[in-house]
Amino acid sequence: MMHNLRVAEAAEHLRLSKSTLDKLRCHGGGPRYFKLGRAIVYARDDLDAWMTSRRRESTAVAANDNKQGGTRAA
């Protein structure tokens, strides 16, 4: 059975702010989601998979790998 969460519930599940989750969704790099009319819904399994994919063993990995390509101007 799929457990679906609204944005605020998903943010709480991930221990992120709602604002952070909103930004990840808009700019890329966040967990997969469903758009049902005007509602945004996350499957708990997708949240857990995204969190697992973020696991690191060292800080030597790039500090900000959320971005989907591109570079920032200094």
N, C-alpha and C positions, 0 to 999 in steps of 0.2 A: 504494500500500500504506500502511495506517495504522500508524504507530508509536505504540504505547501505552506509557506510563510510569507506574510506581507513584508514590506521593506523594513519597518521598525522592528519586527520580530526577527527578521534575518540579520539585521545589524546587531541585535542583542545576542543572537546565537553565535555570531562571529566575534563578539566583543569589540565591535567597531562602532563609531558614531553613525547615525543615519546619514549625516552629511558626507562622510567618507564613502559610504556605500553608494550614495547617489553619484558622487564624483567618479568613482570607479566605473559605474554603469555608463555614464555619459562620455567619459574619455577613454574607456577601454581598460582592460586588465583585470576586471572584476569577475565574479562568478556568473555563470549562465543564468538567464531568467526568462520568464514568460511575460508577454505583454497581452493582457486580456482586456480589451477595450482600453480604458484609461488606467486600469490597475496593473501594477508590477508585482509579480509573484515569483518567489524562489522555491525550488525543490530542495528540501533539506539535504538530500544526497548530493546535489550539485554544490551546495555550500561546503559540505564536508570534503568533497573531492577537490574543490578549489583551495581550501585551507591546506589539505595534504600536499597539493602541488606547490605550495609556498614554503614548504619545510626546507630549511637550510641547515648545513652542518658547520658552516664557516661564514664569517663576515667578509671573506675574500670575494664572495659572489657580489656582482654589481649591486650597489645600494638601492637603486631605483629601477627595478626591472618590470614595473607596472606598465610603462609606456609601450605602445605597439609600434615601434620604429620611430624614426625621426630624432632630431636633437634639439636641444634648447639653445637659444642664442644667449650669449653671456651679457 
